[in-house]
Amino acid sequence: MLEPGHISETEMQRLLAQAYEQDPERSLLGQIARQLRDPTNPRDANYHPRPHPLWLALGVIVAFALAVFLYFSFVRPSP
């Protein structure tokens, strides 16, 4: 491993160009999605984003409210 030291500006530009050439993502949409991704968002073992627990709770509440609305609107017999 190389010892840290002073390198020139042109050497740094060459090293950065090499690093960015190795980017595995070739599609424009994939690059944009990666740039917009929140780096603090947790990922699972397959590197897929995990939903935030607050979004899950909100989804459950909305689904429950929708089910209650549909039950009292269509399923429950009218008196």
LINQUIRA-V477644 format. One record per residue. RES is the residue in three letters. SS is DSSP state (alpha for helix, beta for strand, coil for the rest). NEAR is the number of other ideal C-beta (glycine too) atoms within 10 Angstrom. Layout:
res=RES ss=SS near=NEAR
res=RES ss=SS near=NEAR
This chain:
res=MET ss=coil near=3
res=LEU ss=coil near=5
res=GLU ss=coil near=4
res=PRO ss=coil near=6
res=GLY ss=coil near=5
res=HIS ss=coil near=5
res=ILE ss=coil near=11
res=SER ss=coil near=8
res=GLU ss=alpha near=7
res=THR ss=alpha near=8
res=GLU ss=alpha near=10
res=MET ss=alpha near=10
res=GLN ss=alpha near=10
res=ARG ss=alpha near=12
res=LEU ss=alpha near=11
res=LEU ss=alpha near=10
res=ALA ss=alpha near=9
res=GLN ss=alpha near=9
res=ALA ss=alpha near=9
res=TYR ss=alpha near=8
res=GLU ss=alpha near=7
res=GLN ss=coil near=6
res=ASP ss=coil near=10
res=PRO ss=coil near=5
res=GLU ss=coil near=12
res=ARG ss=coil near=7
res=SER ss=coil near=8
res=LEU ss=alpha near=8
res=LEU ss=alpha near=8
res=GLY ss=alpha near=12
res=GLN ss=alpha near=12
res=ILE ss=alpha near=11
res=ALA ss=alpha near=11
res=ARG ss=alpha near=10
res=GLN ss=alpha near=8
res=LEU ss=alpha near=7
res=ARG ss=coil near=11
res=ASP ss=coil near=7
res=PRO ss=coil near=4
res=THR ss=coil near=5
res=ASN ss=coil near=10
res=PRO ss=coil near=9
res=ARG ss=beta near=10
res=ASP ss=coil near=8
res=ALA ss=coil near=5
res=ASN ss=coil near=5
res=TYR ss=coil near=6
res=HIS ss=coil near=7
res=PRO ss=beta near=11
res=ARG ss=coil near=10
res=PRO ss=coil near=10
res=HIS ss=coil near=11
res=PRO ss=alpha near=8
res=LEU ss=alpha near=8
res=TRP ss=alpha near=9
res=LEU ss=alpha near=11
res=ALA ss=alpha near=10
res=LEU ss=alpha near=11
res=GLY ss=alpha near=11
res=VAL ss=alpha near=10
res=ILE ss=alpha near=10
res=VAL ss=alpha near=10
res=ALA ss=alpha near=10
res=PHE ss=alpha near=10
res=ALA ss=alpha near=10
res=LEU ss=alpha near=10
res=ALA ss=alpha near=11
res=VAL ss=alpha near=10
res=PHE ss=alpha near=10
res=LEU ss=alpha near=11
res=TYR ss=alpha near=10
res=PHE ss=alpha near=9
res=SER ss=alpha near=8
res=PHE ss=alpha near=7
res=VAL ss=alpha near=8
res=ARG ss=coil near=9
res=PRO ss=coil near=4
res=SER ss=coil near=3
res=PRO ss=coil near=3
